[in-house]
Amino acid sequence: MALPIQIVPSVLPCDFARLGAEIEALDAAGVDAFQWDVMDGQFVPNLTFGPDVIAAARRHTAKPFEAHLMVLTPDVMAARYVEAGCSRLIVHAEACPHLHRTLGNIASLGATPAVALNPHTPVSAVDHVLDLVDLVLVMTVNPGFGGQSYIASMEHKVSELRDLIGRRGLSTQVNIEVDGGIGPTTIAGAAAAGANVLIAGTALFRDPEGLEHAVSDLRARAETARLAD
């Protein structure tokens, strides 16, 4: 059985002065979880959320938090983000010289480990750690900023990853997530290629009919595309 479609907002486009209220509004709109784009100004040219901010937001929803650690030192930072309330930590293969060890460390902290791939990084980079994760994130933009344009050529990479996961017998265990430029015109291609966890940011807040319509519309487009595949 295919893993369910999930619509997960990036918190990055939220009004940080109203962060708790924004999270509550997204929760009420029907999102499945929340992604925190953690940037260190080194791995990517931006600075975002520290663990204290995430911990303060934790009380505003019961839905899961995942931290996308776009950082050079995920092993140093991991424990603080687990303590802040993130049940899944996503680390970049490019930032982890000992990826197998890093994923094991996250699991030892009581969180679920996951791994992300930048656009230039081949699927083969995660071939030997698929048994350690419940999710692989294929970046559909170069990480570091919100509001970027979707890289459609990454759909082939998603399909390649889907096939690899299938050959490993892990199709019901490992989610495929995409992040970057996901909106009404791009979500169908990502879902048809094999992604089931769709990160949406700017598109949710730009929908003139509001957040609830944005979430339900994206979910419907993804589910329709997957059925047609």
C-alpha positions as CSV (number, residue, x, y, z in Angstrom):
1,M,0.0,0.0,0.0
2,A,1.3,3.4,-0.9
3,L,2.3,5.8,1.8
4,P,-0.2,8.6,2.3
5,I,0.1,12.0,0.7
6,Q,1.1,14.6,3.3
7,I,1.0,18.4,3.0
8,V,3.6,19.9,5.3
9,P,4.1,23.7,5.5
10,S,7.5,25.2,5.8
11,V,7.4,27.7,8.7
12,L,9.8,30.0,6.8
13,P,7.1,32.3,5.2
14,C,5.2,32.8,8.4
15,D,5.0,36.2,10.1
16,F,7.6,35.6,12.9
17,A,5.9,38.3,15.1
18,R,2.8,36.1,15.1
19,L,4.4,32.7,14.9
20,G,2.1,30.9,17.4
21,A,-1.0,32.2,15.7
22,E,0.3,31.3,12.3
23,I,1.0,27.7,13.4
24,E,-2.5,27.4,14.9
25,A,-4.0,28.7,11.6
26,L,-2.0,26.2,9.6
27,D,-3.0,23.4,12.0
28,A,-6.7,24.4,11.6
29,A,-6.3,24.4,7.8
30,G,-5.5,20.7,7.9
31,V,-1.7,20.3,7.4
32,D,-0.1,17.0,8.4
33,A,3.0,18.3,10.2
34,F,5.4,21.3,10.3
35,Q,8.8,21.7,8.8
36,W,11.4,24.0,10.4
37,D,14.1,25.1,8.0
38,V,17.1,25.4,10.2
39,M,19.9,27.4,8.5
40,D,23.3,28.2,10.0
41,G,24.7,30.8,7.6
42,Q,27.5,28.4,6.6
43,F,26.0,25.4,4.8
44,V,23.5,27.9,3.3
45,P,23.7,31.7,3.1
46,N,20.9,32.4,5.6
47,L,20.2,32.2,9.4
48,T,16.8,31.1,10.7
49,F,15.5,29.1,13.7
50,G,17.2,28.2,16.9
51,P,15.8,25.5,19.2
52,D,14.4,28.0,21.7
53,V,12.0,29.4,19.0
54,I,10.9,25.9,18.1
55,A,10.4,25.0,21.7
56,A,8.2,28.1,22.3
57,A,6.1,27.2,19.3
58,R,5.6,23.6,20.3
59,R,2.6,24.3,22.5
60,H,0.6,25.8,19.7
61,T,0.0,22.4,17.9
62,A,0.0,18.7,18.6
63,K,1.1,17.9,15.1
64,P,4.6,16.6,14.4
65,F,7.6,18.9,14.0
66,E,10.5,18.0,11.7
67,A,13.7,20.0,11.6
68,H,15.4,20.3,8.2
69,L,19.0,20.9,9.4
70,M,20.7,22.8,6.6
71,V,23.8,23.1,8.7
72,L,27.4,22.0,8.7
73,T,27.4,20.5,12.2
74,P,24.2,18.4,12.5
75,D,25.8,16.1,15.1
76,V,26.6,19.1,17.4
77,M,23.1,20.6,17.0
78,A,20.9,17.5,16.9
79,A,20.1,17.0,20.6
80,R,18.9,20.6,21.1
81,Y,16.3,20.3,18.3
82,V,15.1,17.0,19.6
83,E,14.7,18.6,23.1
84,A,12.8,21.5,21.4
85,G,10.1,19.0,20.2
86,C,11.2,17.9,16.7
87,S,10.4,14.2,16.3
88,R,12.2,13.9,12.9
89,L,15.6,15.4,12.0
90,I,16.6,15.7,8.4
91,V,20.3,16.1,7.7
92,H,22.1,16.7,4.4
93,A,24.2,14.0,2.9
94,E,26.6,16.7,1.7
95,A,27.2,17.9,5.3
96,C,27.8,14.5,6.8
97,P,31.2,12.9,6.2
98,H,30.0,10.0,8.4
99,L,26.3,9.9,7.4
100,H,25.7,6.4,8.7
101,R,27.0,7.5,12.2
102,T,25.0,10.7,12.1
103,L,21.7,9.0,11.4
104,G,22.5,6.5,14.2
105,N,23.2,9.3,16.5
106,I,19.8,10.9,15.8
107,A,18.0,7.6,16.4
108,S,19.9,7.3,19.7
109,L,18.4,10.7,20.8
110,G,14.9,9.3,20.3
111,A,14.1,11.1,17.0
112,T,13.5,9.6,13.6
113,P,16.5,10.2,11.2
114,A,16.0,11.3,7.6
115,V,18.3,12.5,4.9
116,A,18.2,15.3,2.3
117,L,19.9,15.6,-1.1
118,N,20.7,18.9,-2.8
119,P,19.9,19.1,-6.5
120,H,23.4,18.1,-7.7
121,T,23.7,15.1,-5.4
122,P,22.9,11.7,-6.9
123,V,20.5,9.3,-5.4
124,S,23.4,6.8,-4.9
125,A,24.5,9.0,-2.0
126,V,21.7,7.4,0.1
127,D,21.8,3.9,-1.3
128,H,23.4,2.4,1.7
129,V,21.5,4.2,4.5
130,L,17.9,3.6,3.3
131,D,17.4,1.1,6.1
132,L,18.2,3.8,8.7
133,V,15.7,6.4,7.6
134,D,11.9,6.8,7.2
135,L,12.2,9.7,4.7
136,V,14.5,11.0,1.9
137,L,14.1,14.6,1.0
138,V,14.8,15.6,-2.7
139,M,15.5,19.3,-2.8
140,T,13.6,20.8,-5.8
141,V,15.5,24.1,-5.3
142,N,19.0,24.9,-4.0
143,P,18.5,25.3,-0.3
144,G,18.9,28.6,1.6
145,F,15.9,30.8,0.7
146,G,12.1,30.5,0.4
147,G,10.2,31.5,-2.7
148,Q,12.5,30.0,-5.3
149,S,11.4,28.4,-8.6
150,Y,10.8,24.7,-8.8
151,I,13.5,22.7,-10.7
152,A,11.4,20.3,-12.8
153,S,14.3,18.1,-13.7
154,M,14.3,16.8,-10.1
155,E,11.2,14.8,-11.0
156,H,13.5,12.3,-12.7
157,K,15.5,12.1,-9.6
158,V,12.4,11.4,-7.5
159,S,11.4,8.6,-9.8
160,E,14.9,7.1,-9.6
161,L,14.7,7.3,-5.8
162,R,11.3,5.7,-5.9
163,D,12.6,2.8,-7.9
164,L,15.6,2.3,-5.6
165,I,13.4,2.3,-2.5
166,G,11.2,-0.3,-4.3
167,R,14.2,-2.5,-5.1
168,R,15.2,-2.4,-1.5
169,G,11.7,-3.6,-0.4
170,L,11.1,-0.4,1.5
171,S,8.2,1.2,-0.4
172,T,5.9,1.1,2.6
173,Q,8.6,2.4,5.1
174,V,10.5,5.2,3.4
175,N,8.7,8.4,2.5
176,I,9.9,10.6,-0.4
177,E,9.7,14.3,0.4
178,V,10.2,17.2,-2.0
179,D,10.9,20.8,-0.9
180,G,11.1,23.9,-3.0
181,G,8.8,25.7,-5.4
182,I,5.8,23.4,-4.6
183,G,2.5,24.9,-5.5
184,P,-0.6,24.3,-7.6
185,T,1.3,24.2,-10.9
186,T,4.2,21.9,-9.7
187,I,2.8,19.6,-7.1
188,A,1.3,17.1,-9.6
189,G,4.6,16.5,-11.3
190,A,6.3,15.8,-8.0
191,A,3.6,13.5,-6.8
192,A,3.4,11.6,-10.1
193,A,7.2,11.1,-9.9
194,G,6.8,9.4,-6.5
195,A,6.9,12.0,-3.8
196,N,4.3,11.6,-1.0
197,V,5.4,14.3,1.4
198,L,5.1,17.8,-0.2
199,I,6.6,20.8,1.5
200,A,4.7,24.0,0.7
201,G,5.6,27.5,1.8
202,T,4.9,30.6,-0.1
203,A,2.1,29.0,-2.1
204,L,0.0,28.4,1.0
205,F,0.1,32.0,2.0
206,R,-0.5,33.3,-1.5
207,D,-3.8,31.4,-2.1
208,P,-6.5,34.1,-2.3
209,E,-9.1,31.7,-0.9
210,G,-7.1,31.2,2.3
211,L,-5.0,28.5,4.0
212,E,-7.7,25.8,4.2
213,H,-8.4,26.0,0.5
214,A,-4.7,26.0,-0.2
215,V,-4.1,22.8,1.8
216,S,-7.1,20.9,0.4
217,D,-6.3,22.0,-3.2
218,L,-2.7,20.9,-3.0
219,R,-3.7,17.6,-1.4
220,A,-6.3,16.9,-4.1
221,R,-3.9,17.8,-6.9
222,A,-1.2,15.4,-5.5
223,E,-3.6,12.6,-4.9
224,T,-5.1,12.9,-8.4
225,A,-1.7,12.9,-10.0
226,R,-0.6,9.8,-8.1
227,L,-3.8,7.9,-9.1
228,A,-3.2,8.9,-12.8
229,D,0.5,7.7,-12.7
